[in-house]
Amino acid sequence: MELSLYKYHAIGSGANFALGAMAVDAEAIDAVKASSLHDAFTGGKTKEINLGVYDE
C-alpha cells in the first residue's frame, strides 16, 4: 500500500466518510466520530496520535 503526502488520510470501511469530513476542515478525531454515525463497522474506542508533520 502506497501513501501519498496529502494533509490527511483515512483507511477502513468508514474512510470515505472521514475523508469527506476532513475535506471540509474537520479534525481527524471528529472525522472518525462522523464516520461512526454513517458506517456500521466504525466505532469503539478512538485514539488520536499527533505526528506533528503538518503543525502550523
Beta strands, then each sheet from edge to edge (+ up, - down):
end
